[in-house]
Structure formats: structure tokens, C-alpha cells
Amino acid sequence: MLTLSKTKRDKGLEIIDKPLETNLKSHEVLIEVLSASLCGTDVHIYNWDRWASNRMNPPLTVGHEFSGRVLKVGSEVERVKVGDIVSSETHVVCGQCEFCRSGRGHICENTKIIGVDIDGCFAEMIKMPEANLIIDQSGTDPKYLSVLEPLGNAVHTMLHFDIIGKNVVVIGCGPIGLMGINVAKVVGARKIIAIEVNPYRIGLAKSIGADVVINPKTEDVIKRVLEETDQKGADVVTEFSGHKSAIEQSFKYIKKGGNMALLGITPDKIEIDLSNDVVFKGITIYGVTGRKMYENWQQVSALIESKRIEFDKIVTHVISMKDFEKAFQIMASGESGKVVMIP
């Protein structure tokens, strides 16, 4: 089969022909990939930056967000059948460690991520454990179903704390931040305040449901958030950017007793006034890793079945996988939502 793979420890990817053993273990499923979407992780791998070079060992088929059609199932597979349209949890967990056995598989100490640790989905076919697969019941176009994994990140971030009737800040309107805005709108946040500098993504944030969008390049973020919240501050802050100053500012405008969910990854050290902005404010900080298995997936399935996730705004580009260079250029430009590739 044709795959988009990392073949050497250098910048770039290659389309190569690669064998796939179709004999399945008892709980494995063989899937025809129908769509696969790009993630920031894939850009790191393409660029072969410090994180990628320390994390990954080529050769490896990359990619971890996909949808597909089931072609074949292992001898003990019961839940999934041939012909099912599926998306997938991308963390393959051990099921045996302390965290898996206490219902916290999203922080499994033996996690292997497809496209990073083991062969991924930028290919014509992929094998996955049955447990990882989410069967689509919504009839959604498969080109959109590849983005359910990052939608799960957005759901985890937005719904860990109660946001119904709350003033919510969304920091960073990249694809997952945009999904976060959509989720907040659907579940009934009182006011959604987005923070973003990119004009293209400011427009997307407004179109998808942000009530207010603040550009830090032209406005005082702390002052504006306080103005929008009657000087009380935000009930919930959700962080998708990983930007040092944006994170540090958020501690100044979060409400006393407020909640903060952090998904964005930053290479920088964050400096905060721990006593005044955390302890005396009585705030709660939550670090978001992956998706709770499988609570967040159940929430994702309910959301897409409600037909209120605006995939046509979240997914802005659909491109043939053979044109992957163009897909990565669009992703790197910032002038996009999710970029989906078709094998």
C-alpha cells in the first residue's frame, strides 16, 4: 500500500510503497482509510524539530487522525463489523497499568500513539485494536470524521468544568480552539470570549459562535476580559495556544474561584504569582491530556449526532494525500482550520 512516511531523520516526508500484513490478531481490525487530517504534531514531525527528533524513530508511517471503513476483523472482535464506518482513539493503551485499571487510560504510562510510536494512518489501510474504534451512527460525511480525535480534545478541555451559563475564555483559535468555541456554543455558555491574533482565524471564531474576539496585538486583553465580565473575570479559562504571555495574562483575568483547563503546549517557562493569582483566588487548574477513554468519545458521538458541530467551518481544506506538500504549507500558513487529506 502507499503510505506517507518519515523515512529518515531529516525534514520532510515521502510517499512510499510499504507492505501491510493483513493477518490479524484476535482483537485487531483492518481498516481502509477514507480521510486523514493534519495535526500540529504532524508539522513537528515534518519539520523534524527538537521535539520530533527526541520523540520519534524513523522509518514510520505518520498520521494519527483518521476515518475509515472496516475491511476485516479478528477472530474475537464482537463490537465492530465489516462495512462499519469508524473513527479512532489514537492512544493505544496497555489496559494493565495503575491508570488504565482505575479508569484513567488517557494517562496510561505505556501509551503508544499511532503515527508517533507505531505506524499511523497516512496510508491506504491501517490496523487498530477493536477497543480504539468509534462506530459512526450519525451518517456524517467520512471526510469530516477524521477530525473527531481533536474534537475529543476540545470536548475534554471545554467540558471538564461546568460551562453552562458561564463566561468562558478560549485562548487560541487554531482548529481545536475553534472546535472548543463550537462546543461551548452548543452546550450553552453564557458568553464566549475568544483571544486570537490571526485575522483569518478571528473571522472563523466569529462565524462559529464567539461572542467577543480580542486581538492582543491591538487591545489590552486583561482590561477587555474584565469589561466583558462586569469586572468579575472569566468563570472558566480554556487554553489552546501554548503562548507564554497569553497563559500568564489569563491568571490576571480569571474570576475568584474560577477554573482553568490547559491543553496548549509551551516550550517556555511560565511565570505566575502563585500566592495571589492561584492560592488566594482559590482557582482550580486542570491539565488536559488526550481524551478520557471513553467518556469524551461518548460526548463527541452525541454532539455529532445532534448535527450541531459545524464541520463545514472547522474543515477548511480537503486535499489529496499525494499533494501532501501543499497540505503542510496550508497548515503552516495559519490560513486554515483543519486540513483533511484523502488517500
C-alpha positions as CSV (number, residue, x, y, z in Angstrom):
1,M,0.0,0.0,0.0
2,L,1.0,3.6,-0.4
3,T,2.0,5.5,2.7
4,L,3.1,8.9,3.7
5,S,6.1,8.1,5.9
6,K,9.1,9.5,7.7
7,T,12.0,7.6,6.2
8,K,15.0,9.4,7.6
9,R,16.0,11.8,10.4
10,D,15.6,14.9,8.4
11,K,13.0,17.5,7.3
12,G,10.2,16.2,5.1
13,L,8.1,13.1,4.4
14,E,7.9,10.7,1.5
15,I,5.2,8.7,-0.3
16,I,6.4,5.1,-0.3
17,D,5.1,1.7,-1.1
18,K,5.0,-0.4,2.1
19,P,3.7,-3.9,2.9
20,L,1.0,-4.4,5.4
21,E,0.4,-7.8,7.0
22,T,-3.3,-8.4,6.7
23,N,-3.3,-11.4,9.2
24,L,-5.0,-10.0,12.3
25,K,-4.6,-10.7,16.0
26,S,-7.8,-11.8,17.7
27,H,-8.9,-8.2,18.7
28,E,-7.5,-6.3,15.7
29,V,-9.4,-4.7,12.9
30,L,-8.2,-3.9,9.3
31,I,-9.5,-0.5,8.1
32,E,-9.5,1.2,4.7
33,V,-8.6,4.9,5.4
34,L,-11.2,7.2,3.9
35,S,-9.8,10.5,5.3
36,A,-6.9,11.7,7.5
37,S,-6.4,15.1,8.9
38,L,-3.3,17.1,9.8
39,C,-2.3,18.0,13.3
40,G,0.4,20.2,14.8
41,T,2.2,17.0,15.8
42,D,2.5,16.1,12.1
43,V,4.0,19.5,11.4
44,H,6.6,19.0,14.1
45,I,7.4,15.6,12.5
46,Y,7.6,17.0,9.0
47,N,9.9,19.9,10.2
48,W,12.0,17.4,12.3
49,D,12.3,19.9,15.1
50,R,13.8,19.2,18.5
51,W,10.6,17.6,19.9
52,A,10.3,15.3,16.9
53,S,13.9,14.3,16.8
54,N,13.8,13.4,20.5
55,R,10.5,11.6,20.3
56,M,10.3,9.6,17.1
57,N,12.4,6.8,15.5
58,P,12.0,6.6,11.7
59,P,11.2,4.8,9.5
60,L,7.5,5.1,10.4
61,T,4.2,5.8,8.7
62,V,2.9,9.1,10.2
63,G,-0.6,10.5,10.9
64,H,-3.0,9.8,13.8
65,E,-6.4,11.4,12.9
66,F,-8.5,9.3,10.5
67,S,-11.8,7.8,9.5
68,G,-12.2,4.6,7.6
69,R,-14.3,1.6,6.5
70,V,-13.8,-1.8,8.3
71,L,-12.5,-4.4,5.8
72,K,-11.7,-7.3,8.1
73,V,-12.0,-8.2,11.8
74,G,-10.1,-10.5,14.1
75,S,-11.5,-13.8,15.4
76,E,-12.6,-12.3,18.8
77,V,-13.9,-9.0,17.6
78,E,-17.6,-8.5,18.6
79,R,-18.5,-4.9,18.6
80,V,-17.2,-3.9,15.1
81,K,-18.3,-5.5,11.8
82,V,-17.1,-5.4,8.2
83,G,-18.5,-2.3,6.5
84,D,-18.7,-0.1,9.6
85,I,-17.6,3.5,9.2
86,V,-15.3,4.3,12.1
87,S,-13.0,6.9,13.6
88,S,-10.4,6.1,16.3
89,E,-8.9,6.9,19.6
90,T,-5.2,7.3,18.7
91,H,-3.7,6.3,22.0
92,V,-3.1,2.6,22.2
93,V,-3.0,1.8,25.9
94,C,-1.9,-1.2,27.9
95,G,-5.0,-1.9,29.9
96,Q,-2.9,-3.2,32.8
97,C,-1.1,-0.2,34.5
98,E,-2.4,1.6,37.6
99,F,-4.0,4.3,35.5
100,C,-5.8,2.0,33.0
101,R,-7.1,-0.2,35.8
102,S,-8.5,2.9,37.6
103,G,-10.4,4.2,34.6
104,R,-7.7,6.8,33.6
105,G,-6.4,5.2,30.4
106,H,-5.8,8.7,28.9
107,I,-2.7,8.9,31.1
108,C,-1.6,5.3,30.7
109,E,2.1,5.0,31.5
110,N,2.6,2.7,28.5
111,T,0.7,4.7,25.8
112,K,1.7,4.2,22.2
113,I,0.5,6.8,19.8
114,I,-0.2,5.9,16.2
115,G,1.9,7.9,13.8
116,V,4.4,8.7,16.5
117,D,5.4,5.5,18.3
118,I,3.8,2.9,15.9
119,D,2.7,3.1,12.2
120,G,0.0,5.7,11.6
121,C,-2.9,6.5,9.3
122,F,-1.4,8.4,6.4
123,A,-1.8,5.3,4.3
124,E,-4.4,3.4,2.4
125,M,-5.0,1.0,5.3
126,I,-4.3,0.7,9.0
127,K,-4.8,-2.0,11.7
128,M,-6.2,-0.9,15.0
129,P,-7.4,-2.6,18.2
130,E,-11.2,-3.0,18.3
131,A,-11.3,-1.1,21.6
132,N,-10.0,2.1,20.0
133,L,-12.7,2.3,17.3
134,I,-15.7,4.6,17.4
135,I,-18.5,3.5,15.1
136,D,-20.3,6.3,13.4
137,Q,-24.1,6.4,13.9
138,S,-24.6,9.9,12.6
139,G,-24.2,9.4,8.8
140,T,-21.7,12.3,8.8
141,D,-19.5,12.6,5.6
142,P,-16.4,10.5,6.3
143,K,-14.2,13.4,5.2
144,Y,-15.2,15.1,8.5
145,L,-14.9,12.1,10.8
146,S,-11.1,12.2,10.8
147,V,-11.3,15.3,13.0
148,L,-13.2,13.6,15.8
149,E,-10.0,12.9,17.6
150,P,-9.1,16.6,18.0
151,L,-12.8,17.3,18.6
152,G,-12.3,14.9,21.6
153,N,-9.5,17.1,22.8
154,A,-11.8,20.2,22.6
155,V,-14.6,18.4,24.4
156,H,-12.2,17.2,27.1
157,T,-11.0,20.8,27.6
158,M,-14.3,22.6,27.4
159,L,-16.4,20.1,29.4
160,H,-14.1,19.1,32.3
161,F,-15.6,22.1,34.2
162,D,-19.2,23.2,34.1
163,I,-19.5,26.0,31.4
164,I,-23.3,26.1,31.1
165,G,-24.4,29.7,31.8
166,K,-20.7,30.7,32.4
167,N,-18.4,33.3,30.9
168,V,-15.8,31.3,29.1
169,V,-12.5,32.4,27.6
170,V,-11.0,30.4,24.7
171,I,-7.3,31.3,24.2
172,G,-6.1,30.4,20.7
173,C,-8.4,29.9,17.7
174,G,-6.5,27.2,15.9
175,P,-8.6,24.2,14.8
176,I,-9.1,22.8,18.3
177,G,-9.8,26.2,19.8
178,L,-12.4,26.7,17.1
179,M,-13.9,23.3,18.0
180,G,-13.9,24.5,21.6
181,I,-15.9,27.6,20.7
182,N,-18.4,25.4,18.8
183,V,-18.8,23.1,21.8
184,A,-19.3,26.0,24.2
185,K,-22.0,27.4,22.0
186,V,-23.8,24.1,21.7
187,V,-23.8,23.4,25.4
188,G,-24.9,26.9,26.4
189,A,-22.1,29.0,27.7
190,R,-23.3,32.5,28.7
191,K,-20.6,34.4,26.8
192,I,-17.7,33.1,24.7
193,I,-14.7,35.3,24.7
194,A,-12.0,34.2,22.2
195,I,-8.4,35.5,22.1
196,E,-6.6,35.4,18.8
197,V,-4.1,37.4,16.7
198,N,-4.6,35.8,13.2
199,P,-7.1,37.8,11.2
200,Y,-8.2,34.7,9.2
201,R,-8.9,32.7,12.4
202,I,-10.6,35.7,14.1
203,G,-13.1,35.6,11.3
204,L,-13.6,31.8,11.8
205,A,-14.0,32.3,15.5
206,K,-16.8,34.9,15.0
207,S,-18.5,32.8,12.4
208,I,-18.6,29.7,14.6
209,G,-20.0,31.4,17.7
210,A,-17.6,33.6,19.6
211,D,-19.5,36.5,21.2
212,V,-16.3,38.6,21.5
213,V,-12.9,38.2,19.9
214,I,-10.0,40.1,21.4
215,N,-6.8,40.6,19.5
216,P,-3.8,41.0,21.9
217,K,-1.9,43.0,19.2
218,T,-4.4,45.8,19.3
219,E,-6.2,45.5,22.7
220,D,-5.4,45.1,26.4
221,V,-6.6,41.6,27.0
222,I,-6.9,41.8,30.8
223,K,-8.8,45.0,30.6
224,R,-11.2,43.8,27.9
225,V,-12.0,40.5,29.6
226,L,-12.8,42.3,32.8
227,E,-15.0,44.7,30.9
228,E,-16.9,41.8,29.3
229,T,-17.5,40.2,32.6
230,D,-18.6,43.1,34.7
231,Q,-15.1,43.3,36.3
232,K,-15.6,39.9,37.9
233,G,-13.4,37.9,35.5
234,A,-13.9,34.7,33.5
235,D,-15.6,31.8,35.2
236,V,-13.7,29.3,33.0
237,V,-10.5,29.8,31.0
238,T,-9.6,27.2,28.3
239,E,-6.1,27.4,26.9
240,F,-5.3,26.1,23.4
241,S,-2.4,28.3,22.3
242,G,0.6,27.3,24.4
243,H,1.6,31.0,24.2
244,K,3.6,32.2,27.2
245,S,2.2,35.7,27.7
246,A,-1.4,34.6,26.9
247,I,-1.2,32.0,29.6
248,E,0.4,34.4,32.1
249,Q,-2.3,37.0,31.4
250,S,-5.1,34.6,32.0
251,F,-4.2,34.3,35.7
252,K,-5.0,38.1,36.0
253,Y,-8.5,37.9,34.5
254,I,-9.7,34.6,35.8
255,K,-12.5,35.0,38.4
256,K,-12.0,34.2,42.0
257,G,-13.0,30.5,42.4
258,G,-12.6,30.1,38.6
259,N,-11.5,27.1,36.7
260,M,-8.7,26.8,34.1
261,A,-8.2,23.9,31.6
262,L,-4.9,23.8,29.8
263,L,-4.4,21.9,26.6
264,G,-1.8,24.1,24.7
265,I,1.9,23.0,25.0
266,T,4.5,25.7,25.5
267,P,8.3,25.4,25.3
268,D,8.6,28.3,27.7
269,K,8.7,28.5,31.5
270,I,5.5,30.1,32.8
271,E,5.8,32.8,35.5
272,I,2.8,33.3,37.7
273,D,2.1,34.9,41.1
274,L,1.2,31.7,42.8
275,S,0.1,33.2,46.1
276,N,-2.1,36.0,44.7
277,D,-3.3,34.5,41.4
278,V,-3.8,30.9,42.4
279,V,-3.9,30.4,46.2
280,F,-5.8,33.5,47.3
281,K,-8.0,33.4,44.3
282,G,-9.0,29.8,45.0
283,I,-8.8,28.7,41.4
284,T,-8.6,25.2,40.0
285,I,-6.1,24.3,37.2
286,Y,-6.6,21.1,35.1
287,G,-4.1,19.7,32.6
288,V,-5.7,18.2,29.6
289,T,-4.1,15.1,28.1
290,G,-5.8,13.3,25.2
291,R,-9.3,12.2,25.6
292,K,-10.9,10.4,28.6
293,M,-11.5,6.9,27.4
294,Y,-14.2,6.7,26.6
295,E,-16.3,9.3,28.3
296,N,-15.2,12.1,26.0
297,W,-15.9,9.9,22.9
298,Q,-19.4,9.3,24.1
299,Q,-19.8,13.1,24.3
300,V,-18.3,13.5,20.9
301,S,-20.7,11.0,19.4
302,A,-23.7,12.7,21.0
303,L,-22.6,16.1,19.6
304,I,-22.2,14.9,16.1
305,E,-25.5,13.1,16.2
306,S,-27.1,16.4,17.2
307,K,-25.9,17.8,13.9
308,R,-24.7,21.0,15.7
309,I,-20.9,20.7,15.1
310,E,-20.1,23.0,12.2
311,F,-17.7,20.7,10.3
312,D,-18.0,22.8,7.1
313,K,-16.4,25.7,9.0
314,I,-13.9,23.7,11.0
315,V,-12.6,21.8,8.0
316,T,-11.5,24.5,5.5
317,H,-9.4,22.4,3.1
318,V,-9.7,18.9,1.6
319,I,-6.7,17.7,-0.4
320,S,-5.4,14.5,-2.0
321,M,-2.7,12.9,0.1
322,K,-0.5,12.9,-3.0
323,D,-0.4,16.7,-2.6
324,F,0.7,16.5,1.0
325,E,3.4,19.2,0.5
326,K,0.5,21.7,-0.3
327,A,-1.4,20.5,2.7
328,F,1.5,21.1,5.0
329,Q,2.1,24.5,3.5
330,I,-1.5,25.5,4.1
331,M,-1.4,24.2,7.7
332,A,1.9,26.1,8.4
333,S,0.4,29.3,7.0
334,G,-2.2,29.7,9.7
335,E,-4.7,30.5,7.0
336,S,-6.8,27.4,7.7
337,G,-9.0,25.4,10.0
338,K,-8.5,21.7,9.8
339,V,-6.8,20.3,6.7
340,V,-8.0,16.9,5.6
341,M,-6.2,14.6,3.2
342,I,-7.8,11.9,1.1
343,P,-5.6,8.8,0.4
